[in-house]
Amino acid sequence: MEETRLLPSEWVIENLEEVAAGDSKKERMFLIGASLTDQEKKELTILLRSNIDVFAWEPYELPGIDPSVVCHRLHVDPTFRPIMQKARRTAPEKAKAVEKEVEKLLDAGSIREV
């Protein structure tokens, strides 16, 4: 029997509402259940905001995380021959942006060259 995988949007079984994280960056939001009572929403918002320092909003905020938690491995049959794909070129301005992001991830220790 084949396992069906749900997309992240399909995991949600209730309506959600956005609540501002309450820090200096206005775009940061938490999603909480819309079906909660007003008191539950208030208590949850207080809890989330009081622990805002434990949330990582970008991958660069995660230096020192154990790689076993976030490491991606490819399950490739070693008997198959590797096939080199044709090089894909990007526009110069996009290539510069990608290079900057890769440098940030390398500096944070989130990725490494293999």
C-alpha positions as CSV (number, residue, x, y, z in Angstrom):
1,M,0.0,0.0,0.0
2,E,1.4,3.3,-1.0
3,E,1.7,6.0,1.6
4,T,0.2,9.4,0.7
5,R,2.0,12.5,1.8
6,L,0.2,15.6,2.8
7,L,1.3,19.1,1.8
8,P,1.9,21.5,4.8
9,S,-1.3,23.3,3.9
10,E,-3.2,20.0,4.2
11,W,-1.9,19.3,7.7
12,V,-3.9,22.2,9.1
13,I,-7.3,21.0,10.2
14,E,-8.7,24.3,11.5
15,N,-8.7,27.9,10.5
16,L,-5.7,30.0,11.7
17,E,-5.3,33.6,12.4
18,E,-2.1,35.7,12.4
19,V,-0.9,37.3,15.6
20,A,2.0,39.8,15.5
21,A,5.1,38.4,17.2
22,G,5.4,41.7,19.1
23,D,9.1,42.3,18.4
24,S,10.7,45.2,16.4
25,K,10.2,43.4,13.1
26,K,6.6,43.9,12.1
27,E,6.5,41.1,9.5
28,R,7.0,38.4,12.0
29,M,3.8,36.6,12.8
30,F,2.6,33.5,14.7
31,L,-0.3,31.4,13.4
32,I,-2.7,30.3,16.1
33,G,-6.0,28.5,16.0
34,A,-9.0,30.7,15.2
35,S,-11.2,28.4,17.3
36,L,-9.5,29.2,20.6
37,T,-11.4,31.3,23.1
38,D,-10.3,34.9,23.6
39,Q,-8.7,33.9,27.0
40,E,-6.8,31.0,25.4
41,K,-5.6,33.3,22.5
42,K,-4.5,35.9,25.1
43,E,-2.6,33.3,27.2
44,L,-1.0,31.7,24.1
45,T,0.1,35.0,22.7
46,I,1.7,36.0,26.0
47,L,3.5,32.6,26.1
48,L,4.8,32.9,22.6
49,R,5.9,36.5,23.0
50,S,7.6,35.9,26.3
51,N,9.7,33.1,24.6
52,I,10.3,34.9,21.3
53,D,14.1,34.4,21.7
54,V,13.8,30.7,21.1
55,F,12.3,31.0,17.6
56,A,14.5,31.1,14.6
57,W,13.0,33.2,11.8
58,E,15.8,32.6,9.3
59,P,18.3,29.7,8.8
60,Y,21.2,32.1,9.7
61,E,19.8,32.2,13.3
62,L,20.5,28.5,13.8
63,P,24.3,28.1,14.2
64,G,25.3,25.2,16.3
65,I,22.2,23.1,15.7
66,D,23.0,19.4,15.7
67,P,23.2,18.3,12.1
68,S,21.3,15.1,12.9
69,V,18.2,17.3,13.4
70,V,18.3,19.1,10.1
71,C,20.6,17.0,7.8
72,H,19.3,15.9,4.5
73,R,20.5,12.6,3.0
74,L,19.8,11.2,-0.4
75,H,18.9,7.5,-0.5
76,V,20.6,6.6,-3.7
77,D,21.3,3.0,-4.9
78,P,25.1,2.7,-5.0
79,T,24.8,0.4,-8.0
80,F,23.5,3.1,-10.2
81,R,25.9,5.1,-12.3
82,P,25.9,8.9,-11.6
83,I,24.7,11.0,-14.5
84,M,25.9,14.6,-14.9
85,Q,23.1,17.0,-15.8
86,K,23.6,19.9,-18.2
87,A,24.7,23.1,-16.5
88,R,21.9,25.6,-15.7
89,R,22.8,29.2,-16.0
90,T,21.0,32.0,-14.1
91,A,20.9,35.7,-14.8
92,P,23.9,37.5,-13.3
93,E,21.9,39.5,-10.7
94,K,20.2,36.3,-9.6
95,A,23.5,34.5,-9.4
96,K,24.9,37.3,-7.1
97,A,21.9,37.0,-4.8
98,V,22.2,33.2,-4.6
99,E,25.9,33.6,-3.9
100,K,25.2,36.0,-1.0
101,E,22.7,33.6,0.5
102,V,25.0,30.7,0.2
103,E,27.8,32.7,1.9
104,K,25.4,33.5,4.8
105,L,24.5,29.8,5.2
106,L,28.2,28.8,5.1
107,D,29.1,31.5,7.7
108,A,26.3,30.3,9.9
109,G,27.5,26.7,9.6
110,S,24.2,25.6,8.3
111,I,25.7,24.1,5.1
112,R,29.1,22.8,4.0
113,E,30.8,22.0,0.8
114,V,31.0,18.3,-0.1
